[in-house]
Amino acid sequence: MRGWPAALLLPLVLAACSLPGLGAGQTPTATATLVPPTIPPTLTPPATVTAVPTGPGPPTQPPPTMGPTVGLPPLAAGAEAVVLEIVMTDADRGWAIGGVAGDDLRLLRTTDGASSWRDVSPPIHQDWVDSGYRSVMAPLSSEEAWFLRYRPLQSPEPTGDVAAVWVTKDGGGSWQLGDPTAVLFLGTQGSPPYLVATESGQGWLLARAGGAGMHQYPVSLLRTTDGAQHWQVLSDPFDLAADGLMSCYKSGMSFASNGTGLLTIESCPVTGAEVRTTRDGGLTWDAQLLPEPADSPGIYDEGVCESHSPLVADEGQMTAGVTCRLFEPETTEAYIYRSGDGGASWQAEPYPGGDLHRIDLLTLWATTRQLWRSLDGGQTWEQRKEVFWDGQFSFVSAELGWAVAQEEDELALVRTDDGGETWAIVEPVIQAD
């Protein structure tokens, strides 16, 4: 990103001692404002959406080809690093999107707990060396990560694009570029694509456009079964049978290596919380209206409820957060929904609200500007801290975590070693190759 504002030069570092607690929920990619429905809600039986091309489709085009690739200029060793997104895989190693002020965004890797970062970006298409491009990472471990670079559209009108994903299995030492795939779009400024990778070599890419009217949010869903080498387009906006995937804003996507997947949904005309589930790798989807919480019967008639923060595990465990805004009185209630059978049935319990982060089946974090932790799978919660900034979080245990903390234009990388009770600013630098 060229020309980062001076405010991104970490002015919070000057106030390190004044940061007693930093803890906020992972910044939503684009959350829609909850408003009363403009039409009477209608409930329809769960529908099965088959994501197989059946419509006329876009004009036939030859397979896309990649032109020459180039390596980005090296970053100066010792320069102050700016981290915009972080995913740590253990106490020492992790990945980030960032770089130095005034330069293109890079893929960075650390081996010393986020104190120093090395640029491990793959060689990219020579036309993609530009600040108008964005990056998405999907780390699998401290050594393996998938990487997507894309051009965000300024409007939801599809203009055509090329999806290309790189994979490294040696910490960024070498990269393999899969075959490029033609798609109508990859993402807009407010609706970046979702990229999910699994250890089985399966992966999914959900390319999202913005709103297209009448609660329509077009997507293209791609799947790979060979480690991102080849991609199959499972659905696109021209697929008549995939209409159910086009409606409503997709607020999150999660998959397990067995092909079980969960999409959470916002901005729908019905007041109940909806999700989409699949058990066959995204070939077919079930549109589900989640049951009302047992302790709040009638809540769907009293407000607008939307789902977010999908989490899926191979054991058949699914988790999602649901936020309900009630009209009279104007209050907000939050519930955590869990399924142990791949979405066939759901149980709901109250929780503090915010984005959900799972370390294992028992350890969960819930983050807004209040930071909460559960050690029993979400049945009980303990507040750890209330802070004054928004954050994008990465936890590796019940005690250890990092966050990209932002308050207005001020940005800082911070770390906790005591379960979120205290946070310290990290002053990251660029490591020499």
BELDA-V275851 format. One record per residue. N is the residue number from 1. SS is DSSP state (A for helix, B for strand, O for the rest). D_LAST is the distance of its C-alpha to the last C-alpha in Angstrom with 1 decimal. Layout:
BEGIN
n-><N,N>
ss-><SS,SS>
d_last-><D_LAST,D_LAST>
END
This chain:
BEGIN
n-><1,2,3,4,5,6,7,8,9,10,11,12,13,14,15,16,17,18,19,20,21,22,23,24,25,26,27,28,29,30,31,32,33,34,35,36,37,38,39,40,41,42,43,44,45,46,47,48,49,50,51,52,53,54,55,56,57,58,59,60,61,62,63,64,65,66,67,68,69,70,71,72,73,74,75,76,77,78,79,80,81,82,83,84,85,86,87,88,89,90,91,92,93,94,95,96,97,98,99,100,101,102,103,104,105,106,107,108,109,110,111,112,113,114,115,116,117,118,119,120,121,122,123,124,125,126,127,128,129,130,131,132,133,134,135,136,137,138,139,140,141,142,143,144,145,146,147,148,149,150,151,152,153,154,155,156,157,158,159,160,161,162,163,164,165,166,167,168,169,170,171,172,173,174,175,176,177,178,179,180,181,182,183,184,185,186,187,188,189,190,191,192,193,194,195,196,197,198,199,200,201,202,203,204,205,206,207,208,209,210,211,212,213,214,215,216,217,218,219,220,221,222,223,224,225,226,227,228,229,230,231,232,233,234,235,236,237,238,239,240,241,242,243,244,245,246,247,248,249,250,251,252,253,254,255,256,257,258,259,260,261,262,263,264,265,266,267,268,269,270,271,272,273,274,275,276,277,278,279,280,281,282,283,284,285,286,287,288,289,290,291,292,293,294,295,296,297,298,299,300,301,302,303,304,305,306,307,308,309,310,311,312,313,314,315,316,317,318,319,320,321,322,323,324,325,326,327,328,329,330,331,332,333,334,335,336,337,338,339,340,341,342,343,344,345,346,347,348,349,350,351,352,353,354,355,356,357,358,359,360,361,362,363,364,365,366,367,368,369,370,371,372,373,374,375,376,377,378,379,380,381,382,383,384,385,386,387,388,389,390,391,392,393,394,395,396,397,398,399,400,401,402,403,404,405,406,407,408,409,410,411,412,413,414,415,416,417,418,419,420,421,422,423,424,425,426,427,428,429,430,431,432,433>
ss-><O,O,O,O,O,A,A,A,O,O,A,A,A,A,A,A,A,A,O,O,O,O,O,O,O,O,O,O,O,O,O,O,O,O,O,O,O,O,O,O,O,O,O,O,O,O,B,B,B,B,O,O,O,O,O,O,O,O,O,O,O,O,O,O,O,O,O,O,B,B,O,O,O,O,O,O,O,O,O,B,O,B,B,B,B,B,B,B,O,O,O,O,O,B,B,B,B,B,B,O,O,O,O,O,O,B,B,B,B,B,O,O,O,O,O,B,B,B,B,O,O,O,O,B,B,A,A,A,O,O,O,O,B,B,B,B,B,B,B,O,O,O,O,O,B,B,B,B,B,B,B,O,B,O,O,O,O,O,O,O,B,B,B,O,B,B,B,B,O,O,O,O,O,O,O,B,B,O,O,O,B,B,B,O,O,O,O,B,O,O,O,O,O,B,B,B,B,O,O,O,O,O,B,B,B,B,B,B,O,O,O,O,O,O,O,B,O,O,B,B,B,B,B,B,O,O,O,O,O,O,O,B,B,B,B,O,O,O,O,A,A,A,A,A,A,A,B,O,B,B,B,B,B,B,B,O,O,O,O,O,B,B,B,B,B,B,O,O,O,O,O,O,O,B,B,B,B,B,O,O,O,O,O,B,B,B,B,B,B,O,O,O,O,O,O,O,O,O,A,A,A,O,B,B,B,B,B,B,B,B,B,B,O,O,O,O,O,B,B,B,B,B,B,B,B,B,O,O,O,O,B,B,B,B,B,B,B,B,B,O,O,O,O,O,O,O,B,B,B,B,O,O,O,O,B,B,B,B,O,O,O,O,O,B,B,B,B,O,O,B,B,B,B,B,O,O,O,O,O,O,O,B,B,B,B,B,O,O,O,B,B,B,B,B,B,O,O,O,O,O,B,B,B,B,B,B,B,O,O,B,B,B,B,B,B,B,O,O,O,O,O,O,O,B,B,B,O,O,B,B,O,O,O>
d_last-><21.6,22.6,24.6,24.0,27.0,26.8,27.9,24.6,23.1,24.0,27.4,28.1,25.9,28.8,31.0,29.1,32.3,34.3,32.4,34.5,33.9,31.7,32.6,33.3,33.5,30.8,31.4,33.5,32.3,35.7,38.7,42.1,44.9,47.5,50.9,54.3,54.8,56.8,58.6,60.2,57.8,58.7,57.7,57.5,57.2,53.6,52.7,50.8,48.5,47.8,44.6,45.7,46.1,49.9,50.1,50.3,46.5,44.7,45.5,44.3,41.1,39.4,36.2,33.3,30.8,27.2,26.6,23.6,20.1,17.3,13.7,13.3,12.1,8.6,9.2,9.7,8.0,11.1,12.9,15.3,14.4,17.5,18.0,21.0,21.2,20.1,20.8,20.1,21.0,21.6,21.5,17.7,16.1,16.5,15.7,16.3,17.3,16.4,14.1,15.3,19.0,20.3,17.7,17.8,17.3,14.2,13.7,11.6,11.2,11.9,12.7,14.5,17.3,15.8,15.1,11.4,9.7,6.6,7.8,9.1,12.0,14.0,15.4,18.4,21.9,22.0,24.8,22.8,20.5,22.7,23.2,26.2,24.3,23.5,21.3,22.6,20.7,22.6,20.7,22.7,20.8,17.6,16.5,18.7,18.8,20.7,19.8,22.4,22.3,25.8,28.0,30.3,33.9,35.8,38.9,39.8,41.2,39.5,38.3,36.4,32.7,30.3,28.7,25.6,23.5,20.2,19.7,16.9,17.9,14.8,12.8,11.5,10.5,13.5,16.2,19.9,21.9,25.5,28.6,29.0,32.2,34.4,35.3,37.4,34.8,31.7,32.2,33.5,32.2,34.1,33.8,30.3,30.2,30.0,27.7,28.5,27.1,28.6,27.9,30.8,28.9,31.1,29.9,31.7,31.0,33.6,33.5,35.5,37.5,39.3,42.9,45.4,48.6,50.9,48.2,46.4,42.6,41.7,38.9,37.6,36.7,34.5,34.0,32.0,32.9,30.4,27.0,26.8,27.6,31.0,32.5,36.2,37.6,39.9,41.4,41.3,43.6,46.0,46.7,50.1,49.8,46.6,48.3,47.7,43.9,44.4,46.4,45.0,41.5,39.1,37.5,35.3,34.7,34.0,34.4,34.6,33.8,37.6,37.9,39.4,38.4,39.3,39.4,40.4,42.6,43.4,45.8,48.6,52.3,53.3,53.1,52.0,48.5,47.3,44.7,44.0,43.5,42.9,43.2,42.5,39.0,40.1,42.9,45.5,45.4,47.9,48.5,49.5,51.2,50.2,53.3,54.3,53.4,56.4,56.8,56.7,59.2,59.6,56.3,55.6,58.8,57.8,54.4,51.4,49.0,45.5,42.9,39.2,36.3,36.9,35.7,36.5,36.3,37.3,40.2,42.0,41.1,40.8,40.4,40.7,41.5,44.5,45.3,48.9,50.2,54.0,56.3,59.1,58.1,54.6,52.4,49.4,49.3,46.4,46.5,44.2,45.3,44.6,45.6,45.7,46.9,44.5,46.2,49.8,50.7,49.3,49.9,49.3,49.0,48.4,45.0,43.7,42.1,38.7,35.7,35.5,32.5,33.1,31.4,34.1,37.7,38.8,36.1,36.0,35.0,36.8,35.4,36.9,37.1,38.6,36.5,38.4,37.8,39.8,39.8,42.6,41.3,42.5,46.0,45.7,43.2,42.4,41.2,38.3,37.7,38.8,36.4,36.5,33.5,32.4,29.4,27.2,26.9,25.1,26.9,26.2,29.4,32.6,31.1,27.4,26.1,24.0,25.1,24.2,27.3,29.0,32.3,33.3,30.5,28.9,25.7,24.0,22.0,24.2,24.7,27.8,28.5,32.2,33.0,32.7,35.2,32.7,29.4,26.9,24.5,20.8,18.9,15.4,12.5,9.2,6.4,3.8,0.0>
END
